[in-house]
Amino acid sequence: MAKIVRYNGKTLSMCACTAPWELVLGKGYEVISWHRHDGQICYHLKGVDGFFDSSWFEPSSDSFTSLAQTSVKESFLAIAHSVPSIGQRFKCERIEIWGGIPKLKGCFTTTVLDILYLGGNVYRVTTKHTVYIVHVR
């Protein structure tokens, strides 16, 4: 089975990795090969040119969730009053820009597939087609 990893948003590296701006926060990637460079492990990813520091990725034991994240189509910043639960829908207010003005729009998500605590009451919540960066009040 292929090794699936998720990009965690890091960009600092001991050696020059290629094109970190090509990576999408929270997206699952398939590692097609790896090599050791100056004491660090670098991944070659399917569908992405170049190589990337392995510390920029989290291993995923749940390949279904990781593969679901590769099909993400939208992402939103959102505010919620409680921490979401995997397997449940959750209520939040997502921030949308209408006519250049940010507005809060209440919504119920589809079923939550994955939650990652980012720190400071902030979570990355993944549903089937959407990633939310959620601040819990």
RODO-2510 file (C-alpha; in nm, 4 decimals, decimal comma):
residues 137
     n   res          X          Y          Z
     1     m     0,0000     0,0000     0,0000
     2     a     0,1247     0,3510    -0,0814
     3     k     0,2487     0,5783     0,1935
     4     i     0,0111     0,8733     0,2309
     5     v     0,1241     1,1851     0,4198
     6     r    -0,0475     1,5173     0,4927
     7     y     0,1205     1,8564     0,4512
     8     n     0,1332     2,0390     0,7869
     9     g     0,2213     2,3874     0,6579
    10     k     0,5899     2,3977     0,7498
    11     t     0,8373     2,5536     0,5062
    12     l     1,1654     2,5736     0,6999
    13     s     1,4302     2,3229     0,6028
    14     m     1,8027     2,2626     0,6478
    15     c     1,8451     2,2312     0,2716
    16     a     1,6684     2,4008    -0,0161
    17     c     1,3517     2,2110    -0,0989
    18     t     1,1809     2,2835    -0,4262
    19     a     0,8600     2,4863    -0,4602
    20     p     0,6959     2,4639    -0,1138
    21     w     0,4252     2,6984    -0,2471
    22     e     0,3018     2,4050    -0,4597
    23     l     0,1834     2,2243    -0,1446
    24     v    -0,1657     2,2669     0,0043
    25     l    -0,2131     2,2725     0,3829
    26     g    -0,3894     1,9568     0,5007
    27     k    -0,3811     1,7875     0,1617
    28     g    -0,2840     1,4209     0,1426
    29     y     0,0059     1,3276    -0,0859
    30     e     0,1403     0,9914    -0,1955
    31     v     0,5143     0,9457    -0,1373
    32     i     0,6617     0,7839    -0,4484
    33     s     1,0221     0,7831    -0,3220
    34     w     1,2548     0,9418    -0,0695
    35     h     1,6248     1,0151    -0,0273
    36     r     1,8552     1,1360     0,2483
    37     h     2,0103     1,4799     0,1889
    38     d     2,2446     1,6426     0,4425
    39     g     2,1022     1,4335     0,7258
    40     q     1,7371     1,4990     0,6440
    41     i     1,4872     1,2865     0,4571
    42     c     1,3286     1,4391     0,1485
    43     y     1,0106     1,3082    -0,0144
    44     h     0,9256     1,2924    -0,3829
    45     l     0,5473     1,3227    -0,4102
    46     k     0,3118     1,1921    -0,6747
    47     g     0,1864     1,4755    -0,8957
    48     v     0,4251     1,7375    -0,7524
    49     d     0,7628     1,8202    -0,9090
    50     g     1,0649     1,8394    -0,6813
    51     f     1,1477     1,7166    -0,3321
    52     f     1,0277     1,8240     0,0120
    53     d     1,1478     1,7949     0,3735
    54     s     0,9741     1,4995     0,5427
    55     s     0,9220     1,7077     0,8608
    56     w     0,6683     1,9115     0,6632
    57     f     0,4342     1,6115     0,6617
    58     e     0,2406     1,4010     0,9097
    59     p     0,2143     1,0286     0,8519
    60     s    -0,1398     0,9090     0,8078
    61     s    -0,2494     0,5678     0,9311
    62     d    -0,5937     0,6233     0,7818
    63     s    -0,5419     0,6147     0,4047
    64     f    -0,9159     0,6727     0,3390
    65     t    -0,9060     1,0074     0,5200
    66     s    -0,5800     1,1080     0,3519
    67     l    -0,7048     1,0162     0,0081
    68     a    -1,0312     1,2000     0,0758
    69     q    -0,8269     1,5111     0,1472
    70     t    -0,6679     1,5013    -0,1989
    71     s    -1,0112     1,5804    -0,3478
    72     v    -1,0732     1,8909    -0,1360
    73     k    -1,2271     2,1646    -0,3475
    74     e    -1,2912     2,4496    -0,1035
    75     s    -1,1463     2,5887     0,2170
    76     f    -1,2830     2,8404     0,4658
    77     l    -1,1923     3,0201     0,7840
    78     a    -1,4684     2,9630     1,0373
    79     i    -1,5791     3,0320     1,3945
    80     a    -1,7575     2,7744     1,6105
    81     h    -1,8776     2,7489     1,9703
    82     s    -1,7718     2,3864     2,0229
    83     v    -1,5049     2,1474     1,9005
    84     p    -1,6355     1,9315     1,6134
    85     s    -1,6438     1,5498     1,6369
    86     i    -1,5349     1,2991     1,3729
    87     g    -1,8346     1,1266     1,2162
    88     q    -2,0702     1,4164     1,2988
    89     r    -2,1774     1,7330     1,1180
    90     f    -2,0932     2,0562     1,2939
    91     k    -2,2388     2,4042     1,3058
    92     c    -2,0122     2,7013     1,2380
    93     e    -2,0018     3,0455     1,0858
    94     r    -1,7681     3,0585     0,7897
    95     i    -1,6076     3,3753     0,6626
    96     e    -1,6946     3,4591     0,3028
    97     i    -1,6033     3,7640     0,0969
    98     w    -1,9000     3,9291    -0,0762
    99     g    -1,8274     4,2356    -0,2852
   100     g    -1,4897     4,2727    -0,1156
   101     i    -1,6460     4,2716     0,2322
   102     p    -1,5934     3,9783     0,4737
   103     k    -1,9216     3,8397     0,6095
   104     l    -2,0105     3,5543     0,8445
   105     k    -2,2404     3,2889     0,6992
   106     g    -2,3894     3,0226     0,9249
   107     c    -2,3643     2,6664     0,7984
   108     f    -2,3822     2,2976     0,8899
   109     t    -2,0959     2,1009     0,7391
   110     t    -2,1146     1,7548     0,5930
   111     t    -1,9765     1,4703     0,8056
   112     v    -1,6372     1,5478     0,9611
   113     l    -1,3651     1,3074     0,8391
   114     d    -1,0606     1,4432     1,0230
   115     i    -0,9672     1,6977     1,2911
   116     l    -0,6191     1,8333     1,3591
   117     y    -0,5507     2,0590     1,6581
   118     l    -0,3298     2,3470     1,5405
   119     g    -0,2997     2,5249     1,8769
   120     g    -0,4684     2,8174     2,0514
   121     n    -0,8266     2,6899     2,0089
   122     v    -0,7698     2,6532     1,6330
   123     y    -0,8449     2,3291     1,4460
   124     r    -0,8221     2,2081     1,0877
   125     v    -1,1483     2,0256     1,0164
   126     t    -1,1816     1,8185     0,7001
   127     t    -1,5107     1,7109     0,5459
   128     k    -1,5573     1,5275     0,2151
   129     h    -1,4951     1,8292    -0,0084
   130     t    -1,4027     2,1129     0,2279
   131     v    -1,1331     2,2078     0,4774
   132     y    -1,2201     2,4518     0,7551
   133     i    -0,9698     2,6328     0,9728
   134     v    -1,1903     2,6775     1,2804
   135     h    -1,1424     2,9013     1,5823
   136     v    -1,3476     2,7698     1,8738
   137     r    -1,4706     3,0476     2,1049
***
